Amino acid sequence: MAIRQKPHATGKVKAGDVTQRVGVEQLEARGVNVQELIEKLIDAAGAEFTTYYYYTILRMYLAGNEDYKEICEDARLEDRAHFELITPRIYELGGSIPYDIREFADRAGCPDAYLPGTGDGKHAPGEGTGQGPTAASILEVLLEAERCAIRTWSEVCDLTFGKDPRTYDMAARILNEEVEHEAWFIELVSMERDGVVRPSGHFRRGAPGEAPYSKNAGFYNP
C-alpha cells in the first residue's frame, strides 16, 4: 500500500535550521508584514508597561475614594498582565524589546499618563499651579489612557484578522478589556465631574485584577 504524502512535513525552512521560524514564514505567506507587526507590538508593550507605572502613582492620589482606587487597581494590574502577555509574542516573531528602558519608555505608543498638577511629572503635585490633583482630573487621565489603548489594539486586530490567529486572539482579548475600562471611567468621570449618570455595566470583581477575560485566558497570574 502506498504511503500517504504528508503535505505539511516540510517547507521552505530546512530541517534543523534554527535561524528561521516557520511561524513567521506562514504569516508572511498570508500577507502579514511581520516586521511592521513587531514594531507595533513593541510600541504597544511600551505603552502597557509605562501605563502600569503611571497608574501606580495615580492610584496613590485617589486616597479617600476607595471605589475609584479599586477600579484603578484593576486597570493597573491588567496593564501589567498585558505587558507580560505581549512580550513573549514579540520574541516568538523574532523581535525583541529594547535593552534600554529609557528607549522602551520613549517608544510607548500612548502619551504618558502623568499625575495632574505635576507639570508633566516635573514638579510636586500643585507646585507652581496652586492646584493638586482631584479625583475628577485623575479619572480623566485614566479615561484618555484607555482610549489610546483601544485605538492601538483595534489597529493590531485589523492587521492580523484572518492572517495571524495567535496575535489576533491576544489583541482581541486585550481590546475587550480596554473597552470595558473606557466604560468604567466614562461612568466615573460623568458622575464625579458632571453629576450625570452614564452606567458602564460594571460589576464588582472578586479581587482587583480578576478580569473576566484575563483570568480565564491566563493573563493575570498574581
N, C-alpha and C positions, 0 to 999 in steps of 0.2 A: 504494500500500500504506500502510495506516495506521501511524503512528509509535507504537511501543510506549511505554506510560507508564513513567516512571522513578520508582518509588514512594518512593525514598529521596533524591531530588534536593532536596527542600525539607522544611521542618518549621516548628516554632514560631520558631526563630531565623531572623531575616531575613538575606538575603544581604548580606554585607559588615559585619554587626553584630559588633563585637569586644568588646562589653560582656557577652556571654553565651557559654556554652560548650555545644555540642551534646553533648559527652561527659557533662557534668553533667546536662543535660536528660534524656538517655537513662537515666541511673542513677535519677533521681527518678521517672521513668515506671515503673521496675521496683521501686519501693518503697524505695530506699535513702535514708536521711536523710543527705544529703551533708554538712551542717554538723556533725552528730554524728560522722561518719566522719573529717572533717578534724581535729576536736578530738582524737579518739583517736589519729590518726596523729601529730599534733604531740607528744602525751604520749609516744608510743612512740619517736619520733625523739629526744626529750629523754633518754629512758632509755638508748637506744643510745649517744648522744653522751657522757653522763656516765659510763656504764659503761666505755666506751673509756678515758676519763681515769683512772678509779679502777683499772681493770685494769693500766694502765701502772705505777701505784705498787705494786700487789700483786705484779706480776711482778718488780719490783726486789728484793723481800724474799723471793724464792724462790731466792736465790743458794745454790749447793751442791746444789740439787735440779733439775738441768738438764732432766730429763724432765718434771717438773711445769712448769718455766718455759716449755718449748716448747709444751705444751698450753695454758697460759695465754696465750701469744703468739698461738696460733691463734685463740682466743676473742676476744682483744683486737682483732686485725686484722679479724676478721669483724664485730665490732660497729661498727667504723669504716665498713666497707663497707655495712652495713645502714643506717646513718645517711645515707650518700650515695645509697642507693637510695630510701629513704623520702622524702627531701626533695623531689626533683622531682615525685613523685606528689602531694604536698601542694599544690604550685603548679599542677599540671595540674588539680586540682579547684577551683582558685580561692582557695586558702588561702595562708598564709604562716607561716614560723616566726617567733617573736618576734625583734624587733630587739635586745632587751636580753638578753645571755647569762645574766644572773642570773635573769631571769624564765623563760628557757628551762630552766635547770637546776632551778628550783623546780617546773616543770611536769612533770618527768620522772615517768613512770608507775610507776617502781620505786624502792625505797629506795636511798640512796647506798651503794655497796659500800666502806665505809671499811676501811682497814687495821686489823686487830685490834690492841688495845693502845694505840690513839692517842686514846681518849676521843672517839669520833666525829670524828676528824680534827683535834682541837683541841690535841693535845699530841704531843711526840715519842714514838716507839714505846717503850712500857714506862714512860714518865714518870708518876709518881704511883701506878702499879699494881705496879711491880717486875717486870712480865712483858711481854716483847716478843712480836711475832707469831711463831707457829710455823707450820710447813708445814701442819699439820692445820687450824689455825684459818683460815689463808688459803684453803685448799681449801673449807672450809665456807662462807665468804663467796662464793666463786665459784659453788658449787653453788646457793645460795639465789638469787643473781642470775639464774642460768639458769632457775630455776623460775618466777620472776616473769615473765621474758620468755615462757616457754611459755604462761602464763595470758593474757598480753597478746595474743599473736599468735593464740591459739585463739579469742579473742573477735573479733578482726578477721576471721578466717576465717568465723566464724558470721555476721557482719554482711554479708559480701559474697558468700557462696557462692550461685551461681546467679543473681547480680544484677550483680556488678561483676567481670568476669573479670580485668581488669588488676590491680586491687588484691588480689584473691584469690590470683592466681598469685604475686605478690610476697610476700604474707603467708604462704602455704603453704611457699614455699621458705625463708623465714627461720625459720618454725616447725620445719621439718625440721632445720635446723642447731642450733636451741636444744635440741631433744630429744636430738640427738646429744651436745651439750655436757653436758647433765644426766647422761647415761650415763657420760661420761668422768669427771666429778667424783664421781659415786657410787662408781665403781671406785677412785678415788684416795683419797677420804676413808675408805672402808671399810678399805682396806689400811693407810693411814698412821695412822689413829686407832684402828681396832678389830682390825687384823690378820686381817681376813676377806676372802676373795677373792670379788668380785662382778664378773665380767668385763663390760666395756662393749661388746666387739666392735670397739674402736678399732684401726685400723691406722695405721702411720706414714705421714705425708704427705710429698710431695716437699720442701716448704718450708713454714714457718709461714704460715698464711693461705690455703693452697691447698686449700680445702674442695671436696669433690666437687660440691656443689650450687652454691656461689658461683662457682667458677672457670668452670664450664660456662655459667652464666647471666650471666656478665659482672659479678658482684657485686664481685669483687676485682680491682683494677687498680693494681698497685704502681707 
